[in-house]
Amino acid sequence: MLKPSMPQQTEPASDELNSMPPDAEHVMPPELPTQDSALEDSVGQLTRVQSKLVDTLHALQLLSPQLVKDHNRAVRAIQEALTLVGDTDDSEAIGPIDWVKFGERLYQRRTAAGLTQEWLAERVGVTATTIRQLEHHTRRARRSLMLKLLAVPELNLRVSDIELSAEMSAGYRHTPTSWLGPTYDPVGMITQLAETMNAQSGQLEQTLVYIDHQSAKDWMATCSSPEYDGEYRDNVPFATMAQRIAALVGDQALTMTALGCGDGRTEASLVKHLQQKLRMPRQTELFLLDVSHSLLNAANRHCCDTLPDIRTYTIHGSFLDMPKMPMLVNPLRGRARLFAMLGYTLVNLSDELRYFRDTLSCCSPGELFLCDISIALAPSHDRQKILKLDPTGSGKLRPSHATWLSGPIRRYCQGAEDVDIRWELAPSGGVPGSYGFDAIARVKMRDGRPDRRFLMWRFRRYDPKLLSDSLAELGWKTIERIDYGPGGKKSLSLLLLQKQ
Ligand SMILES: C[S@@+](CC[C@H](N)C(=O)[O-])C[C@H]1O[C@@H](n2cnc3c(N)ncnc32)[C@H](O)[C@@H]1O
């Protein structure tokens, strides 16, 4: 598989040879040069055709020759097709490649076939010096030259001769896979948390309940408990949704960004389903974004372990700062983009509509956004009915949630003796048809000091139709909605939105 180019150690540039440029797909300058979009589209399509041919060549070369009627001819036919589709894009290198091994392999194959450097050079349109330098691994080939070499039947070069598995590649090992968001400031966040907990009362922005290591550990304990799995994680209709997403992605490769990835298990499950439906599954790339260093680390490990075929990148930062992250918002060539905010994170935001209207206004038309929400169990205006029909109306938190949410008080509120956390119905307001509950902590203080009260966390339940209407007004159209829930009850909904 030919992958996007990656940063490598550089060699002096020459005509058809060059050093590997940094990953142009992701590290574009904020101001993009204006380009004719039709040309852009065609180049993207050509690249996709080439990638498919290379994938097919690779698959065929790995297949036992006995299984194919005329294996040699089939391989040659694809090599010829690769030559015929040519290459107009000489800017992109391929990788990861062990250039020393490649040079040796090229020399062996050329001499075994009785070819001179001059003959080969003429065949692929370069000078004999270029071939010599490649064989001595003093220069690196650009993408177009690599494709031409692959297409020479006499050389019988296999894709696996030039491309390494990600783990084996020195280039990959040295390729940065992690970013720090421009305003990522864990010390500042802990300071803000401690200041809030040491005032008489206050409310925490939901980001802060994940931020210290113990909070992250307690969140992981609660979200991996059997009750949480049974209630939230086990029933998500990812298979059906993945099919819908794949149909929209079509012939393109997919870049998925997980906003608030937590331990990454939900996201990995979605990507696994997507891999079964996408036309170019191995070209998928995954960006994990989270404000908690500990959770991001856990997610990265989980995704690298369970999705070894796809490239995973991590970003330490806030999804509220997404517009400042060029690798997440700059246009992509030949790729579709999906933002996924899973684990019911959207329902925790204090202003979900402004998140779409303002923060996500950096998204381009056609880009997709997937989120899960909880469904209202009673009319939003009838507070008595909500308290009666909604199980959260009892006020009781599950024990693992209580441990997680009381942690910041026990650790940062000086003089706290005892903490009691209960759900309270939130003030009315928000998206039409929705209501919410707030986790309110009452803190008993030592030495006769007055009790304290803090809003630690919040969530909302929605009428999915009314939420979709509100989002449509802001330019985000719901194109798929699947209601689901434990025990067949439709208490949750998975929404796929598209920027108009
Ligand atoms: C409810 S959890 C969901 C985790 C995960 N997506 C899942 O499905 O289990 C919310 C996640 O969002 C992260 N988060 C909260 N606020 C954030 C922010 N402003 N920027 C980035 N991540 C944030 C938290 O650290 C946490 O990992």
The ligand as a Tripos MOL2 file, in Angstrom:
@<TRIPOS>MOLECULE
LIG
   27    29     1     0     0
SMALL
NO_CHARGES

@<TRIPOS>ATOM
      1 C1        -17.6650   11.1980   28.0880 C.3       1 LIG1
      2 S1        -15.9980   10.9140   27.7480 S.3       1 LIG1
      3 C2        -16.1060    9.9700   26.2580 C.3       1 LIG1
      4 C3        -14.8480    9.2300   25.9510 C.3       1 LIG1
      5 C4        -14.8800    8.3580   24.6980 C.3       1 LIG1
      6 N1        -15.1540    9.0980   23.5060 N.3       1 LIG1
      7 C5        -15.8410    7.2000   24.8370 C.2       1 LIG1
      8 O1        -16.6320    7.0100   23.9230 O.co2     1 LIG1
      9 O2        -15.7590    6.4990   25.8360 O.co2     1 LIG1
     10 C6        -15.4560   12.5070   27.2250 C.3       1 LIG1
     11 C7        -14.0100   12.5710   26.8050 C.3       1 LIG1
     12 O3        -13.7920   13.8780   26.2690 O.3       1 LIG1
     13 C8        -12.6110   14.4310   26.8030 C.3       1 LIG1
     14 N2        -12.8000   15.8850   26.8180 N.ar      1 LIG1
     15 C9        -13.6320   16.6030   27.5850 C.ar      1 LIG1
     16 N3        -13.5460   17.8910   27.2720 N.ar      1 LIG1
     17 C10       -12.6450   18.0040   26.2860 C.ar      1 LIG1
     18 C11       -12.1260   19.0790   25.5300 C.ar      1 LIG1
     19 N4        -12.5320   20.3270   25.7380 N.pl3     1 LIG1
     20 N5        -11.2200   18.8140   24.5790 N.ar      1 LIG1
     21 C12       -10.7890   17.5460   24.3570 C.ar      1 LIG1
     22 N6        -11.2280   16.4850   25.0430 N.ar      1 LIG1
     23 C13       -12.1560   16.7090   26.0010 C.ar      1 LIG1
     24 C14       -12.4700   13.8200   28.1630 C.3       1 LIG1
     25 O4        -11.1390   13.8510   28.6180 O.3       1 LIG1
     26 C15       -12.9960   12.4200   27.9210 C.3       1 LIG1
     27 O5        -11.9790   11.5830   27.5000 O.3       1 LIG1
@<TRIPOS>BOND
     1     1     2 1
     2     2     3 1
     3     2    10 1
     4     3     4 1
     5     4     5 1
     6     5     6 1
     7     5     7 1
     8     7     8 2
     9     7     9 1
    10    10    11 1
    11    11    12 1
    12    11    26 1
    13    12    13 1
    14    13    14 1
    15    13    24 1
    16    14    15 ar
    17    14    23 ar
    18    15    16 ar
    19    16    17 ar
    20    17    18 ar
    21    17    23 ar
    22    18    19 1
    23    18    20 ar
    24    20    21 ar
    25    21    22 ar
    26    22    23 ar
    27    24    25 1
    28    24    26 1
    29    26    27 1
@<TRIPOS>SUBSTRUCTURE
     1 LIG1         1 GROUP 0 **** ****
